């Protein structure tokens, strides 16, 4: 499926003005265009088989009975103790601008699936986890109490054991609206530890959108830059509660940012359609779909302003350097002329 349209260069193909016009057109008449576009995506992927998730032996591993992974791109765990059902986890590989397996979107772990979650992280060589939902625990700000996700890592420096995986929180930093935790993983009989960076954005409400575009854009940009600076040994994991609405919105936005960064014109509808062919109802609500456009516009405008400011600063610095060079050259000529005059008088 074509998700992108090649543009001539970054300034024309990703011009915020074009996307603004598109946004205004879709939002006219009470978002008529957005509603039509979103309705056209409603049935995408829903005929794809998902037998593993509906098998009776696996049903208790699903947080929501109607949100199960498609078989063709589900993440398969290693089989344990010759149990054929032990390879199941409610997770799918999804694209993100590079390959069909750039990300893993999954549900928030349940109490009895936490060990499977960390087994997936280990087996898939995951280096980055992005969490865009709140926990049910009350001991950190922004957390709600609805039980949308089980606590699966130590909130404070310390170690817990989940199955064969030892999970150690090394440190935690707090940003404006998010937390960044460094986690060390160790598996039994494996001499080498692994480092995972856990990004946690807790203030995003279920079935809704964050408080403003700037907040999510700053968080997503931070993750995007991190992804671009590390060797991709495995996919990044993204999860919310069901692993479809907020997770899909985050992946769509990050994917479109990456395309714009390469000078490729973004196509929101095509990106969401491709995501829905890999995990059901990605970008679950209309307001989330519209919010992808709003965030992309905010990010592009901020990027253009920053680029213009940097260009202006560079121009001013260059002009200043040229002025200094001309002044130095002029002083040098005057000094040479003065020296020559002194030599002439001395000879006379």
N, C-alpha and C positions, 0 to 999 in steps of 0.2 A: 504494500500500500504506500502511495506517495504521501508523506507527511509534511514535506517541505517544498517550497518553491524557490529555486535558485535566483538570487538577485544579483545585480551588477556590482554593487559594493555595499559596504556596511551602512553608509549614510543614506543611500537610496532604498535599499531593500528592507531596512529596519527603521525607516523614518517614523517617528512617533506620530507625525501628522497623518500619515496614511491609516495607521491603526486607530487614531482618534476618529477619523471620518467613518471607519468601519464600525467603531463602537457606537457612534452617534446614530448611524443608520439602523443598527440592530436594536438600540434602546428606544427608538421612536415608537410612538403609540403604545406606551406602557410595556416596553420590552417585547414587542410583537416578534421582531426578528430573532431575538435570543430564544424566545419560547419555541418558535418554529424550528430553529436549528437544534435546540436541545431535545425536542420531541422526536426529531429524525434520528437521534442517537439512542432512543429508548430501547429498541429491540436489538441493538448491536451485540452480538455474542451470546445472546440468551439461548440460542439453540445448540450451543457447543456442549459436548458431554462433560459431566462432572460426577462420574460414578463413584470415584474413590471417596469423595466427601459425603455422599449420601449412603454409603455402605453402613449397615447397622453398627459394625464394630468401631467405626470412626465417628459416629454422630456426636458422641459426648466430647469430642475434641474440637467441636465447632462452637464458637461463642454465640453465633446466631444461626439457627437452622437453615435459613434461606440464603445465607452468604457462604458459599463453598467454592473451592478452587476448580478451575477448568482442568481437565485431565491432561490436555496436550502440553501445558506449560507449568504444571504443578511442581513444586520443589519436592524431591524425593529424598528422604533421609535413608541412611544405611539401615539395613534390616538387623534387628536385635533379637538374639535368642531364637532365631529361625521363625519369628513371628511375622508373617507376611504383611500384617497391618501396622507394624511398627515403623514403616517408612512414611507414614502419613503425617503431614502438618498442613494446616490451613494457610497456604502460602503459594504465590505464583511469581514466576519470573515475568518482568515487564520491561519494555524498552524505555530508553531515555536519551536518545540522540546518538548512541554509538552502536550498540548491539541489541539483540532481543533479550539479553540478560543483564542489562545495566543495573537493574534494581530487583529486589524482592519485596513485594508488598504482602503483608501478612496481618492477621488479626492481633490485637493485644493479647498476650499470653494469659491463659487461665491458670488457676493454682496447680492443676495436674498436667499442664503442658509447658511449664517453665523449663523443665529439663530438655524437652524436645526443642524449644526455642534456642537454647544455648548450643545444643547439638547441631542445629542448622547453622548457626553463626560460625561454629568451629569447622564443620565439614565444607561450608561454602567459602571459607577464607574471607569472611566479612571483616572489614576494617572500620566501617562507619554504620552506626545505627541512628536513625532519625525517628523520634517519637513525637507525634503531634496530637496527643490526647492527655488527659489528666489521670492521676492515680486515684485509688479509693482511700489512700491513707491521708491523715490530717496534719502531718508534721512538716509540711513545706508549703509556702505560699503558692497561690494559684491552683492548688489541688482541689478537686471537687470530691464528693463522697458517693458517687454513683456506681463505683465498681466497674468502670469502663476498661480497666486494665489492671492486672495483678502486678505488684511490685516484684520485679525480677532481678534487681541489682541492689547492692547496699547503697543507701542514700548518703551515708557517712563513710569515711575511709574504714575499710574492714573487708572481711572475706566470708563468702557463703559457698556452700557446695550444692550444685544442682546436677544430679546424676554423676557422670564421670567428669564434669567440668567444674573447676574451681574458679569462682568469680570474685575478683578483688577490685574494689574501688580505690584508686590511688589518690585522686584529687578531683575537686569540682570547682568550676568557675561559674560565676553568675553574670550573664549579660543583661541588656535592658529588659528583654521579655523571655529569656531562655537560659538554660543551663548547659554547660559543656562538661562532661565527666570523662576522665581517663580511666579505663578499665583494663586490667590485666587478666588474661585467661590462661589456665593451665589444665591440661588433660592428663589423667593418670597414664603413666608409662611414657609420657612425652617430655623430653628434657627441656624443650624450648617454650617459653612463654610467648603469648601473642598480645598485642595492644589493640584495643578497640576504642574508638572515640564515640561517645554517646551524646547526641544532640537532643535536647528535650525542650519542646515548646508547649507548655501546659495550658495556656490560656485560650486555646482554640476550642470553642464549644462544639459538642456533638451535633451533627446535621446542620451546622452553621458555618460562619466565617469569622476570622479574627476581627479585632476592633478597628483596624485600619490597614491599608495596603502597605504603608511604610514599614510597619512592624514585621509583617511576613516577608516582605522583600529583603529587609536587612538580614533576617534569619536565613532565608533561602540563599542569598548571595554568599553568606559566610560558609554554608555547606558547599556551595558550588565551587568556591575558590579552594576549599580543602580538597575536594575531589580532583581538581585539576593539578594539584601539587603532589599527589601520591601515586605510586604505581598501582594500577587496578588489579589486584590479585584475585578479587572476587567481587560480586555485586554488593551494593549498599542496601541495607535493610531499611524499609520505611513502614511504619505501622501507626495506626490510630487505635480505634476499638474494633471495628469490623474490618479495617484495612481496605476500604474502598472510597469513602467520601473525602475525608481530609487527606488521606494518603494519596489518593488519585489527584487531588487538587495540587498538593505539594509537588508530586512528580511531574505533572503537566507543566507547572510554572518553571521548575528547574530545567526541564527539557527545553522549553521555549527560550529561556535565558541563554542556555548553551548554544542554541541555534543562532540567536541574535549575535552572540559573541563571535561567531564564525562568519558573520555577514550574510546569514541565510534568513530569508523572510519567514516569520513564524506563521503557522496555520493552526489556530487553537482547535477548531473543529476536527481536523484530521488527526491531531495529536490525541485528543480525547477518544476518538473512534478507535485508534490503534491500541490505546490502553484498554479499552473495553473488550477488545478481542483477546486480551491476555488475562483480565480479571473482571468479573462481572460488576456492573454499575459503578465503574470508576468515575470520579467526580459526580457524586450521587444526586446532588440537588441543583436546581436552576441557579440559585444565588451563588453557589460555589463555582458554577460554570462562568457566570458573569464576573465573579471576583477574579478569575484567572486573567480575563481581559484587563480589569482595573489594575491589578498588580503589574502586569506586563507593561502597561502604559506608564505607570508610576516609575518603574525601573528604567525604562527607556528614556523617559524625560530627565530623570536624575542623572542618568549616564551621559546624555547629550550635554546637559549643563556642566557636568564635571569635565567632560572632554573639551568644551569651549573654554572653560576657565583655565585648564592646563595649557591649551593652545595659546591663550592670551598671555599667560605667565611666561611661556617659552618665548613668545614674540618680544615681550618687554625685556626679558633677560638678554635676548640676542641683540636688541637695539642698544641696551646699556653697554654690552660688551663691545659692540662696534664703536660706540661713542668713546669708550675708554681707549680703544685701540687707536682711534683717530687722534685723540688728545695726546696720547703717548707719542705717536708718530710726529705730531706737530711740535711737541716739546723737544723731541730728538733732533728735528731739523734745526730748530732755533739754537739748541745747544751746539750743534755742529757748526752752524754759521758763526756763533759767538766764538767758538774755539778757533775757527779758521781766521777770524778777524784778529784775534790775539796773536796768532802765529804770524800774520802779515805784519802787524805792528812791531813785533819782536825782530823780524828780519830787517825791517827798515832801520 
